[in-house]
Amino acid sequence: MRTLLLAAVAALAILPAAATQAQTATTAPLIERAKLFGNPSRARGLVSPDGKHLAWIAPRDGVMNLWVAPRGDLAKAKPLTDEKTRPIRSYFWSPDSGSLLFVNDKGGDENFLLYGVDIATGTQRTLTPFEKTRAEILGVSRKVPDRILVGVNNRDPRWHDVYSLDLKSGALKLLIKNEKYGGFVADEDLVPRLATIERPDGGSDYFRIVDGKIEDKPVVSYGLDDSLTTSALGFTTDGKTLYWLDSRGRDTAALVAQDVASGQTKIIAQDAKADIGQVLADPKTGLVQAYGVNYLRNTWTVVDPAVKGDLDFLSQQLKGDIYVTGRTDADDLWTVAVDPVTASAATYLYDRKAKTVEKLFVARPELEGAPLQPMTPVEIKARDGLTLVSYLTLPPDADANKDGKADKPVPMVLLVHGGPWARDAYGYNGYHQWLANRGYAVLSVNYRASTGFGKNFTNAGNLEWAGKMHDDLIDAVGWAVKAGVTTQKQTAIMGGSYGGYATLVGLTYTPDAFACGVDIVGPSNLETLLKTIPPYWEAGKQQFYKRMGDPTTPAGVALLKDRSPVYRASAITKPLLIGQGANDPRVNQAESDQIVAAMEAKKIPVTYVLFPDEGHGFARPVNNIAFNAVAEQFLKGCLGGRSEPIGGALKPSTAQVKAGAAFTPGLAEALAAK
């Protein structure tokens, strides 16, 4: 299922007493916001399939664009695209190494179109030239270098028809007219082999596709319990083996190989605590060579001895968590990303034959030497015994020896991940580093409903929005107080999407638990949220209903209303800051408008910042920096940490303060200057 869903002034009399006391400031240098949230110098380096070129994303006139260079001479790098406003955030090589392909939307509307740019000529084409359409990549194969499979919903916004796209001519050939299927699985010949339908119970049925026709009888079926932990991964190159992530008959998702001819299955890997995560497969055969398990942090296990020496060598040479991001057709060159956590990520080129690693670039070289703090994985027990895998970052003055244990209590920010069917993980985190540098402990909690820890943990969140999911967050704060990380009433709650919803829940359902809250694109009314989800989420609608509350039944409507913060706005007594994108298709602007209107009707202070050119989160760095500049002052007024002044951060942004500029220190002055 697609992810759903990343100050007061003293006269207001809603500022907690603890926040009026100046906090002990760290002596570590202040890290500028722009160094943490501005454009990286380079990102997402990938070697071409033929090994002749390297590509990456880097700024061009202040906007992230695609660049390419000969592998042996990076000084000859040239920009290939010329996006003026919306950054390019991801891309991939065409199988023939002749072009780079990427998707982008307009203003955050998530109508992603597919584009291709020729690396030799720089000619760019729109490969899905439609309006109000969302293109999806359904299949890319090294065996078929001249075409790919794409899904396009221009005929019916609910369903993606399957097309074969000729990369040379741009011609689209219809393969399957889709009236009801939520997804497709193709083999390495780019032949669709499986189609999926969501069942009324929120599970899925898989149907074979033979000679282009979808059979009527499902070959694989499972219910709601397995729906977020079971899925077909793909076929080996010869089409004889189909890999699955599969939790049927077990708790955590195992890696399973199925013989297509006989239907027999074999477990390749499983772990008692976490689902199998990333998989490393042979680019020639498609056979799994290694797999990752991410419980507290990611660990790799080798299946194929052919890569054992490579992974051992890389772990010896490179310090940090290692991820293979690209491999050539000859499999002689790999691009490898390394996350050292307390430094910016770096990208290397690994030559398997020569056994050498060449550093290509560091994503944020301006952070070299900055006082970045370690992240510590912790296991927190919820009140009913569930283990909540969490991540703690402490400010320098509260963890002098960097052992991850608090030397003294400091104000804390509970940073809640979105989804909620997603997870927090170990690694470099710009928000953790920013907040820790400002003097706050930062705690991120994988509350029940988070993914990656088995189906029982995920399903424990069913119908528990503002219920046990929120209890987990409260329990985590209690753990932090007991561990000496912070003290009672010195914690702010902050997050985006579901994390924004959790913020609103925190200030309405448990109004005394937090000192203040920062809600970014969070829903306030679950009933209206489900009425306005994008049409292309039709295939996942039953899962939302079964996991949140069914708006087609009286009991479901009652539950959704009961768990909607907008109806409890009058309970808010602590400062609240809201950030919203006007074009958000997942959590419409109306979700923020509703809670703001409810608060203003009760004369409850709230600061509301709207970005007219953003969607579900802030993709443009100037907007992200602007909102974080406001949030920094807001948190300082609430918790007493330190801050970098807003200064001119709002000027290049599109930020519109719709309410409460006077309630965040320095905001009114910054608006006047803008």
C-alpha positions as CSV (number, residue, x, y, z in Angstrom):
1,M,0.0,0.0,0.0
2,R,1.2,3.4,-0.9
3,T,2.5,5.3,1.8
4,L,0.1,7.8,3.2
5,L,0.8,8.8,3.5
6,L,8.6,13.2,6.2
7,A,6.3,30.4,19.8
8,A,4.5,31.6,21.8
9,V,5.0,34.9,23.6
10,A,4.7,35.2,27.4
11,A,1.6,37.3,27.2
12,L,-0.4,34.3,25.7
13,A,-0.3,32.5,29.0
14,I,0.1,29.1,27.2
15,L,3.9,29.0,27.5
16,P,4.9,26.2,29.9
17,A,6.9,27.5,32.9
18,A,9.8,25.3,32.0
19,A,10.3,27.0,28.7
20,T,10.8,30.4,30.4
21,Q,14.0,29.2,31.9
22,A,17.1,29.7,29.7
23,Q,18.7,26.4,28.8
24,T,22.4,25.7,29.0
25,A,23.7,26.4,25.5
26,T,26.2,24.0,24.0
27,T,29.6,25.4,23.1
28,A,29.6,23.6,19.8
29,P,29.6,25.9,16.7
30,L,26.2,26.6,15.3
31,I,25.7,24.7,12.0
32,E,24.0,26.9,9.4
33,R,20.6,25.7,8.2
34,A,21.7,26.1,4.6
35,K,24.5,23.6,5.1
36,L,22.0,21.0,6.4
37,F,19.0,21.7,4.2
38,G,20.3,23.5,1.1
39,N,21.2,21.7,-2.1
40,P,23.9,19.0,-1.7
41,S,26.9,19.5,-3.9
42,R,26.2,16.2,-5.7
43,A,23.9,13.2,-5.0
44,R,22.9,9.8,-6.3
45,G,25.9,8.9,-8.3
46,L,25.4,6.0,-10.7
47,V,27.7,4.2,-13.2
48,S,26.2,3.6,-16.6
49,P,25.4,0.0,-17.6
50,D,28.2,0.0,-20.1
51,G,30.7,1.5,-17.6
52,K,31.6,4.5,-19.8
53,H,29.9,7.3,-17.9
54,L,28.9,8.4,-14.4
55,A,25.8,10.4,-13.7
56,W,24.6,12.3,-10.6
57,I,22.2,15.1,-9.5
58,A,23.7,18.5,-8.7
59,P,22.7,22.1,-8.7
60,R,22.5,24.1,-11.9
61,D,21.5,27.7,-11.2
62,G,20.4,26.7,-7.8
63,V,18.1,23.8,-8.9
64,M,19.0,20.1,-8.7
65,N,19.6,18.8,-12.3
66,L,21.1,15.8,-14.0
67,W,24.8,15.8,-14.8
68,V,27.0,13.3,-16.7
69,A,30.7,12.8,-17.1
70,P,33.1,10.3,-18.8
71,R,34.0,7.7,-16.2
72,G,37.7,8.5,-16.4
73,D,37.4,12.3,-16.5
74,L,34.9,13.8,-14.1
75,A,36.3,17.3,-14.9
76,K,34.4,17.1,-18.2
77,A,31.0,16.8,-16.4
78,K,28.2,18.6,-18.1
79,P,24.6,19.4,-17.1
80,L,22.0,17.5,-19.1
81,T,18.8,19.1,-17.8
82,D,17.7,22.6,-17.1
83,E,14.9,22.5,-14.6
84,K,14.3,26.0,-13.3
85,T,12.1,25.5,-10.3
86,R,11.3,21.9,-9.4
87,P,14.3,19.8,-8.3
88,I,15.0,16.4,-9.9
89,R,15.2,14.0,-7.0
90,S,15.7,10.6,-8.7
91,Y,16.6,9.1,-12.0
92,F,17.9,5.9,-13.7
93,W,20.0,4.9,-16.7
94,S,18.3,3.5,-19.8
95,P,19.4,-0.1,-20.3
96,D,21.4,0.9,-23.4
97,S,23.4,3.6,-21.5
98,G,22.3,6.2,-24.1
99,S,20.0,8.3,-21.9
100,L,18.9,9.2,-18.4
101,L,15.3,8.9,-17.4
102,F,13.5,10.7,-14.6
103,V,10.1,11.7,-13.3
104,N,9.0,15.1,-12.1
105,D,5.8,16.9,-11.1
106,K,4.6,20.4,-11.0
107,G,4.4,22.3,-7.7
108,G,4.1,19.1,-5.7
109,D,0.9,17.8,-7.4
110,E,2.5,14.3,-7.7
111,N,1.3,14.0,-11.3
112,F,4.7,12.6,-12.2
113,L,5.6,12.5,-15.9
114,L,8.4,10.5,-17.4
115,Y,11.2,12.4,-19.2
116,G,14.3,11.2,-21.0
117,V,17.5,13.1,-22.0
118,D,20.1,11.9,-24.5
119,I,23.6,12.0,-22.9
120,A,25.3,12.7,-26.2
121,T,23.1,15.4,-27.6
122,G,21.4,16.7,-24.5
123,T,18.0,16.4,-26.2
124,Q,15.2,16.1,-23.7
125,R,11.8,14.5,-24.4
126,T,8.6,14.1,-22.4
127,L,8.0,10.4,-22.8
128,T,4.5,10.5,-21.2
129,P,3.1,13.7,-22.7
130,F,-0.2,13.9,-20.9
131,E,-2.0,16.3,-18.6
132,K,-3.1,15.3,-15.0
133,T,-1.4,12.0,-15.4
134,R,0.9,10.0,-13.1
135,A,3.3,7.7,-14.8
136,E,4.8,4.7,-13.1
137,I,7.8,2.6,-14.0
138,L,6.7,-1.1,-14.3
139,G,9.7,-2.8,-15.8
140,V,13.3,-2.1,-16.8
141,S,15.5,-4.9,-18.1
142,R,19.1,-5.3,-19.2
143,K,17.9,-8.0,-21.6
144,V,15.7,-5.5,-23.5
145,P,17.9,-2.3,-24.0
146,D,15.6,-0.4,-26.3
147,R,12.3,-0.2,-24.3
148,I,10.8,-0.2,-20.8
149,L,7.3,-0.8,-19.4
150,V,5.3,2.1,-18.0
151,G,1.9,2.5,-16.4
152,V,-0.1,5.5,-17.4
153,N,-3.5,6.6,-15.9
154,N,-4.5,9.2,-18.5
155,R,-7.6,7.2,-19.5
156,D,-8.9,6.5,-16.0
157,P,-7.1,8.3,-13.1
158,R,-7.8,5.2,-10.8
159,W,-6.0,2.7,-12.9
160,H,-2.7,2.5,-14.8
161,D,-2.8,1.0,-18.3
162,V,0.4,-1.0,-19.2
163,Y,2.4,0.3,-22.1
164,S,5.6,-0.7,-23.8
165,L,7.7,2.5,-24.3
166,D,10.2,2.6,-27.2
167,L,13.1,4.6,-25.9
168,K,14.3,5.7,-29.3
169,S,11.1,6.8,-31.0
170,G,9.1,7.5,-27.8
171,A,6.2,5.4,-29.2
172,L,3.8,3.9,-26.6
173,K,2.2,0.6,-27.3
174,L,-0.7,-0.5,-25.2
175,L,-0.3,-4.0,-23.7
176,I,-3.0,-4.1,-21.1
177,K,-6.0,-1.9,-20.7
178,N,-6.5,-1.9,-17.0
179,E,-10.0,-1.7,-15.4
180,K,-9.3,-3.0,-11.9
181,Y,-5.8,-4.2,-11.2
182,G,-3.6,-2.5,-8.6
183,G,-0.2,-3.7,-9.9
184,F,1.7,-5.8,-12.4
185,V,4.8,-7.9,-12.3
186,A,6.8,-8.4,-15.5
187,D,9.7,-10.7,-16.3
188,E,13.1,-9.7,-17.7
189,D,11.8,-10.0,-21.2
190,L,9.4,-7.2,-20.2
191,V,6.4,-9.6,-20.5
192,P,3.8,-8.9,-17.8
193,R,3.4,-12.2,-15.9
194,L,1.2,-11.3,-12.9
195,A,-1.6,-8.9,-12.0
196,T,-2.8,-8.0,-8.5
197,I,-6.2,-7.0,-7.2
198,E,-7.0,-5.8,-3.7
199,R,-9.5,-8.0,-2.0
200,P,-12.5,-6.6,0.0
201,D,-10.7,-7.7,3.2
202,G,-7.7,-5.5,2.3
203,G,-5.6,-8.5,1.2
204,S,-4.4,-9.2,-2.4
205,D,-5.0,-11.8,-5.1
206,Y,-2.4,-12.5,-7.8
207,F,-3.5,-13.6,-11.3
208,R,-1.3,-15.2,-14.0
209,I,-1.1,-13.4,-17.3
210,V,-0.8,-15.8,-20.2
211,D,-0.3,-14.6,-23.8
212,G,-1.4,-11.1,-22.7
213,K,-4.6,-12.3,-21.1
214,I,-5.2,-12.2,-17.3
215,E,-6.6,-15.4,-15.9
216,D,-9.8,-15.4,-13.8
217,K,-8.6,-17.6,-11.0
218,P,-6.0,-16.3,-8.6
219,V,-2.8,-18.3,-8.1
220,V,-1.8,-16.6,-4.8
221,S,-4.1,-15.0,-2.2
222,Y,-3.5,-13.5,1.2
223,G,-5.5,-11.4,3.7
224,L,-5.0,-8.1,5.4
225,D,-2.6,-9.4,8.0
226,D,0.0,-10.2,5.3
227,S,-0.7,-7.3,3.0
228,L,2.1,-5.1,4.0
229,T,4.7,-7.9,4.4
230,T,4.1,-10.0,1.4
231,S,4.7,-9.1,-2.3
232,A,6.3,-10.5,-5.5
233,L,9.8,-9.0,-6.0
234,G,10.5,-10.2,-9.5
235,F,11.8,-12.9,-11.7
236,T,15.3,-14.2,-12.4
237,T,16.6,-13.5,-15.9
238,D,15.6,-16.9,-17.3
239,G,12.1,-16.4,-15.9
240,K,12.2,-19.7,-14.1
241,T,12.3,-18.4,-10.5
242,L,10.1,-15.8,-8.9
243,Y,11.3,-14.1,-5.7
244,W,8.8,-13.1,-2.9
245,L,8.9,-11.3,0.3
246,D,6.5,-13.5,2.2
247,S,5.1,-13.5,5.7
248,R,2.5,-16.1,5.2
249,G,2.8,-18.7,8.0
250,R,5.3,-16.6,9.9
251,D,5.6,-13.2,11.5
252,T,8.5,-11.5,9.7
253,A,8.8,-11.4,5.9
254,A,11.1,-14.0,4.6
255,L,12.9,-14.0,1.2
256,V,11.4,-16.9,-0.7
257,A,12.3,-18.4,-4.1
258,Q,9.4,-20.0,-6.1
259,D,10.0,-22.4,-8.9
260,V,7.6,-21.1,-11.6
261,A,7.0,-24.5,-13.3
262,S,6.3,-26.5,-10.2
263,G,5.1,-23.8,-7.8
264,Q,7.4,-25.1,-5.1
265,T,8.9,-22.6,-2.7
266,K,12.2,-22.4,-0.8
267,I,13.1,-20.0,2.0
268,I,16.3,-18.2,1.1
269,A,16.5,-16.0,4.2
270,Q,14.5,-15.0,7.3
271,D,15.1,-13.2,10.6
272,A,13.2,-13.5,13.8
273,K,13.2,-9.8,14.6
274,A,12.9,-8.0,11.3
275,D,11.7,-8.4,7.7
276,I,14.2,-9.1,5.0
277,G,14.9,-5.7,3.5
278,Q,17.2,-4.8,0.6
279,V,18.4,-7.5,-1.8
280,L,21.6,-7.6,-3.9
281,A,21.0,-9.5,-7.2
282,D,23.4,-10.6,-10.0
283,P,22.8,-8.2,-12.9
284,K,23.3,-11.1,-15.4
285,T,21.2,-13.8,-13.8
286,G,19.0,-12.0,-11.4
287,L,19.8,-14.5,-8.7
288,V,20.0,-13.1,-5.1
289,Q,23.6,-12.7,-3.9
290,A,23.1,-11.0,-0.6
291,Y,20.3,-9.6,1.5
292,G,20.0,-7.0,4.2
293,V,18.2,-7.1,7.6
294,N,17.5,-3.9,9.3
295,Y,16.5,-4.2,13.0
296,L,18.5,-1.7,15.0
297,R,20.7,-1.1,11.9
298,N,21.2,-2.7,8.6
299,T,23.4,-5.8,8.3
300,W,24.3,-7.7,5.1
301,T,24.4,-11.5,4.7
302,V,26.0,-13.1,1.7
303,V,24.2,-15.9,-0.2
304,D,26.5,-16.1,-3.2
305,P,30.2,-16.6,-2.4
306,A,31.1,-14.7,-5.6
307,V,30.4,-11.4,-3.9
308,K,31.7,-12.3,-0.4
309,G,35.2,-11.0,-1.1
310,D,33.8,-7.8,-2.5
311,L,31.5,-7.0,0.4
312,D,34.3,-7.9,2.9
313,F,36.7,-5.6,1.0
314,L,34.3,-2.7,1.0
315,S,33.5,-3.1,4.7
316,Q,37.3,-3.0,5.4
317,Q,38.0,0.0,3.2
318,L,35.0,2.2,3.8
319,K,33.8,3.3,7.2
320,G,30.0,3.4,7.6
321,D,26.9,1.6,6.3
322,I,27.5,0.4,2.8
323,Y,24.9,0.3,-0.1
324,V,25.6,-0.9,-3.6
325,T,23.7,1.6,-5.8
326,G,24.8,0.6,-9.3
327,R,26.5,-2.2,-11.3
328,T,27.7,-2.4,-14.9
329,D,26.5,-5.1,-17.3
330,A,29.9,-6.7,-17.1
331,D,29.7,-6.4,-13.3
332,D,33.2,-5.1,-13.1
333,L,32.3,-1.7,-11.7
334,W,30.0,-0.8,-8.8
335,T,28.9,2.6,-7.5
336,V,28.8,2.4,-3.7
337,A,27.2,4.8,-1.2
338,V,28.6,5.0,2.3
339,D,26.7,6.6,5.3
340,P,29.1,7.4,8.2
341,V,26.2,8.9,10.2
342,T,28.4,11.6,11.8
343,A,29.6,12.9,8.4
344,S,27.9,13.5,5.1
345,A,27.3,10.5,2.8
346,A,30.0,9.8,0.2
347,T,29.9,7.9,-3.2
348,Y,32.6,5.7,-4.4
349,L,33.5,3.8,-7.6
350,Y,34.6,0.2,-6.9
351,D,36.7,-1.7,-9.4
352,R,36.2,-5.4,-8.7
353,K,39.1,-6.6,-10.8
354,A,41.7,-4.1,-9.5
355,K,40.2,-4.1,-6.0
356,T,40.3,-0.3,-5.7
357,V,37.8,2.2,-4.4
358,E,37.8,5.8,-5.8
359,K,35.9,8.5,-3.9
360,L,33.7,10.3,-6.4
361,F,32.2,12.9,-4.2
362,V,30.8,13.8,-0.7
363,A,27.2,15.0,-0.8
364,R,27.7,17.9,1.6
365,P,31.4,18.8,1.9
366,E,30.5,21.9,3.8
367,L,29.7,19.7,6.7
368,E,33.2,18.3,6.9
369,G,34.5,19.2,10.4
370,A,31.0,20.2,11.6
371,P,30.1,19.0,15.1
372,L,27.8,16.2,14.0
373,Q,26.5,13.8,16.7
374,P,26.2,10.0,16.8
375,M,22.9,8.3,16.6
376,T,22.2,5.6,19.1
377,P,19.6,2.8,18.5
378,V,17.6,2.0,21.6
379,E,14.9,-0.5,22.4
380,I,11.9,0.9,24.4
381,K,9.2,-1.2,26.0
382,A,5.6,-0.1,25.4
383,R,3.2,-0.5,28.2
384,D,1.8,-3.7,26.7
385,G,5.3,-5.2,26.2
386,L,5.9,-4.4,22.5
387,T,9.5,-3.4,21.8
388,L,9.8,0.0,20.0
389,V,13.0,0.3,18.0
390,S,14.0,3.9,18.4
391,Y,16.9,6.3,17.6
392,L,18.3,8.9,19.9
393,T,20.6,11.8,19.1
394,L,22.0,13.9,22.0
395,P,23.4,17.4,21.8
396,P,27.1,17.8,22.4
397,D,26.8,19.2,25.9
398,A,24.6,16.3,27.0
399,D,26.9,13.6,25.6
400,A,30.5,14.7,26.0
401,N,32.0,11.2,25.4
402,K,29.5,10.4,22.6
403,D,28.4,7.1,24.1
404,G,24.7,7.7,23.4
405,K,23.9,8.1,27.1
406,A,22.7,11.4,28.5
407,D,25.1,13.2,30.8
408,K,22.3,15.5,31.9
409,P,18.6,16.1,31.0
410,V,18.0,18.6,28.2
411,P,14.9,19.7,26.3
412,M,13.8,17.1,23.7
413,V,12.1,16.9,20.4
414,L,10.1,13.8,19.7
415,L,10.4,13.5,15.9
416,V,7.6,11.3,14.5
417,H,7.9,9.6,11.1
418,G,5.2,9.7,8.5
419,G,3.4,6.9,6.8
420,P,2.4,5.5,9.3
421,W,3.3,2.4,7.3
422,A,7.0,3.3,7.1
423,R,9.9,3.3,9.6
424,D,12.8,5.3,11.0
425,A,16.2,3.9,10.5
426,Y,19.8,4.3,11.6
427,G,21.9,6.7,9.5
428,Y,22.7,10.3,8.8
429,N,19.6,12.4,9.5
430,G,19.7,16.1,8.8
431,Y,16.8,16.8,11.2
432,H,18.5,15.0,14.1
433,Q,21.7,16.9,13.5
434,W,20.0,20.2,13.2
435,L,18.0,19.9,16.4
436,A,20.8,18.4,18.4
437,N,23.0,21.2,17.3
438,R,20.4,23.6,18.6
439,G,20.6,22.0,22.1
440,Y,17.8,19.4,21.9
441,A,17.8,15.7,22.4
442,V,16.0,14.1,19.4
443,L,14.1,10.8,19.7
444,S,12.5,9.0,16.7
445,V,10.3,6.1,17.6
446,N,9.0,3.2,15.5
447,Y,5.6,3.1,17.0
448,R,3.2,0.1,16.3
449,A,2.0,0.2,12.6
450,S,5.6,0.9,11.5
451,T,6.9,-1.5,8.9
452,G,10.0,-3.6,8.9
453,F,9.5,-5.5,12.2
454,G,7.0,-8.2,11.1
455,K,3.3,-8.3,10.4
456,N,2.3,-8.6,14.1
457,F,3.9,-5.3,14.9
458,T,2.4,-3.5,11.9
459,N,-1.0,-5.0,12.4
460,A,-0.9,-4.0,16.1
461,G,-1.6,-0.5,14.8
462,N,-4.9,-1.4,13.0
463,L,-7.7,1.0,14.1
464,E,-5.3,2.5,16.7
465,W,-4.7,6.0,15.2
466,A,-4.8,8.3,18.3
467,G,-5.0,5.1,20.4
468,K,-2.2,2.7,21.1
469,M,-0.1,4.2,18.4
470,H,-0.1,7.4,20.4
471,D,0.4,5.5,23.6
472,D,3.7,4.3,22.2
473,L,4.9,7.8,21.7
474,I,3.9,8.8,25.2
475,D,5.7,5.7,26.6
476,A,8.8,6.7,24.7
477,V,8.8,10.1,26.3
478,G,8.4,8.4,29.7
479,W,11.4,6.2,28.9
480,A,13.5,9.4,28.0
481,V,12.5,11.0,31.3
482,K,13.4,7.9,33.3
483,A,16.8,7.6,31.4
484,G,17.7,11.2,32.2
485,V,17.5,12.4,28.6
486,T,14.9,15.0,29.4
487,T,12.5,16.1,32.2
488,Q,8.7,16.3,32.3
489,K,7.2,19.0,30.2
490,Q,10.4,19.7,28.3
491,T,9.5,17.8,25.1
492,A,8.1,19.1,21.8
493,I,6.4,16.8,19.3
494,M,7.2,17.3,15.6
495,G,6.6,15.4,12.4
496,G,5.3,15.3,8.8
497,S,2.3,13.5,7.3
498,Y,1.3,10.9,9.9
499,G,3.9,12.6,12.1
500,G,2.0,15.9,11.7
501,Y,-1.2,14.1,12.7
502,A,0.6,12.6,15.7
503,T,1.6,16.2,16.6
504,L,-2.1,17.3,16.5
505,V,-3.1,14.3,18.5
506,G,-0.4,15.0,21.1
507,L,-1.7,18.6,21.6
508,T,-5.4,17.6,21.6
509,Y,-5.7,14.2,23.2
510,T,-2.8,14.6,25.7
511,P,-2.6,18.4,26.0
512,D,-0.3,18.3,29.0
513,A,2.2,15.8,27.6
514,F,4.1,18.2,25.3
515,A,5.4,21.7,25.6
516,C,4.5,22.5,21.9
517,G,4.1,21.0,18.5
518,V,5.2,21.3,14.9
519,D,2.8,19.8,12.4
520,I,4.0,19.5,8.7
521,V,1.3,18.4,6.2
522,G,-0.6,16.5,8.9
523,P,-4.2,15.5,8.6
524,S,-6.6,16.9,11.2
525,N,-9.9,15.2,10.0
526,L,-9.6,11.5,9.1
527,E,-13.1,11.5,7.5
528,T,-12.2,14.2,5.1
529,L,-8.8,12.8,4.6
530,L,-10.2,9.5,3.2
531,K,-12.7,11.4,1.0
532,T,-9.9,13.3,-0.7
533,I,-7.2,10.7,-1.2
534,P,-5.8,10.6,-4.8
535,P,-7.9,8.6,-7.3
536,Y,-4.8,6.5,-8.2
537,W,-4.9,5.1,-4.6
538,E,-8.1,3.3,-5.5
539,A,-6.3,-0.1,-5.3
540,G,-5.3,0.5,-1.7
541,K,-8.5,2.0,-0.4
542,Q,-9.7,-1.1,1.5
543,Q,-6.4,-1.2,3.4
544,F,-7.0,2.4,4.6
545,Y,-10.5,1.5,5.7
546,K,-9.4,-1.7,7.5
547,R,-6.5,0.0,9.2
548,M,-7.9,3.4,10.0
549,G,-11.7,3.1,10.1
550,D,-14.3,2.4,7.4
551,P,-16.1,5.6,6.2
552,T,-18.8,3.5,4.6
553,T,-20.2,2.2,7.9
554,P,-21.7,4.1,10.8
555,A,-19.2,2.5,13.3
556,G,-16.3,3.4,11.0
557,V,-17.5,7.0,10.7
558,A,-17.8,7.3,14.4
559,L,-14.3,5.9,14.9
560,L,-12.8,8.3,12.3
561,K,-14.5,11.3,14.0
562,D,-13.4,10.2,17.4
563,R,-9.8,10.0,16.3
564,S,-9.8,13.3,14.4
565,P,-7.9,16.2,16.3
566,V,-10.0,18.9,14.6
567,Y,-13.0,18.0,16.9
568,R,-10.8,18.5,20.0
569,A,-9.1,21.8,18.9
570,S,-10.5,23.5,22.0
571,A,-8.3,21.3,24.2
572,I,-5.1,22.8,22.8
573,T,-3.2,24.8,25.4
574,K,0.3,24.7,24.0
575,P,1.9,26.5,21.1
576,L,1.4,25.0,17.6
577,L,3.2,25.7,14.3
578,I,1.7,24.3,11.1
579,G,3.4,24.0,7.6
580,Q,1.4,23.0,4.5
581,G,1.8,22.7,0.8
582,A,-1.1,24.1,-1.2
583,N,-0.9,21.4,-3.9
584,D,-0.7,18.4,-1.5
585,P,-2.7,15.6,-3.2
586,R,-2.4,13.2,-0.1
587,V,-3.2,15.6,2.7
588,N,-5.1,18.4,1.2
589,Q,-4.7,22.0,2.3
590,A,-8.1,21.8,3.8
591,E,-6.7,19.5,6.6
592,S,-4.6,22.3,7.9
593,D,-7.2,25.0,7.2
594,Q,-9.7,23.1,9.3
595,I,-7.6,22.9,12.4
596,V,-6.5,26.5,12.1
597,A,-10.1,27.7,11.7
598,A,-11.2,25.7,14.7
599,M,-8.4,27.2,16.8
600,E,-9.1,30.7,15.6
601,A,-12.8,30.3,16.4
602,K,-11.8,29.5,20.0
603,K,-9.2,32.3,20.0
604,I,-6.4,29.8,20.4
605,P,-3.0,31.0,19.1
606,V,-1.5,29.1,16.1
607,T,1.1,29.9,13.5
608,Y,0.3,28.7,10.0
609,V,2.8,28.8,7.1
610,L,1.5,27.9,3.6
611,F,3.6,27.2,0.5
612,P,1.7,27.7,-2.8
613,D,4.2,25.8,-4.9
614,E,4.6,22.7,-2.7
615,G,2.8,19.4,-2.1
616,H,3.3,16.7,0.5
617,G,6.4,18.2,2.1
618,F,8.7,20.8,0.9
619,A,10.9,19.7,-2.1
620,R,12.4,23.1,-2.9
621,P,15.3,23.8,-0.5
622,V,14.5,27.5,-0.3
623,N,11.1,26.6,1.1
624,N,12.4,23.9,3.4
625,I,15.0,26.3,4.8
626,A,12.3,29.0,5.2
627,F,10.0,26.7,7.2
628,N,12.8,25.4,9.3
629,A,13.9,28.9,10.1
630,V,10.5,29.6,11.4
631,A,10.4,26.3,13.3
632,E,13.8,27.0,14.9
633,Q,12.5,30.3,16.4
634,F,9.3,28.6,17.4
635,L,11.1,25.8,19.3
636,K,13.5,28.3,20.9
637,G,10.5,30.2,22.3
638,C,9.0,27.0,23.5
639,L,12.0,25.0,24.8
640,G,14.6,27.6,25.2
641,G,17.3,26.1,22.9
642,R,19.5,28.2,20.7
643,S,18.9,29.3,17.1
644,E,20.2,30.9,13.9
645,P,18.1,34.0,13.3
646,I,15.5,33.9,10.5
647,G,17.4,36.6,8.7
648,G,16.7,36.6,5.0
649,A,15.5,32.9,4.9
650,L,12.0,33.8,3.9
651,K,13.0,36.1,1.0
652,P,13.7,33.5,-1.7
653,S,10.9,31.2,-0.6
654,T,7.2,31.3,-1.4
655,A,6.2,31.2,2.3
656,Q,2.8,32.8,3.1
657,V,2.0,33.2,6.8
658,K,-1.8,32.7,7.0
659,A,-2.1,33.0,10.7
660,G,-0.2,33.8,13.9
661,A,3.0,35.6,12.7
662,A,3.0,37.4,16.1
663,F,3.2,34.1,18.0
664,T,6.6,33.1,16.7
665,P,9.5,35.3,17.7
666,G,11.1,37.2,14.8
667,L,8.6,36.0,12.2
668,A,6.6,39.3,11.8
669,E,9.9,41.2,11.4
670,A,11.1,38.6,8.8
671,L,7.9,39.0,6.9
672,A,8.2,42.7,6.9
673,A,11.7,42.4,5.5
674,K,10.5,40.0,2.8
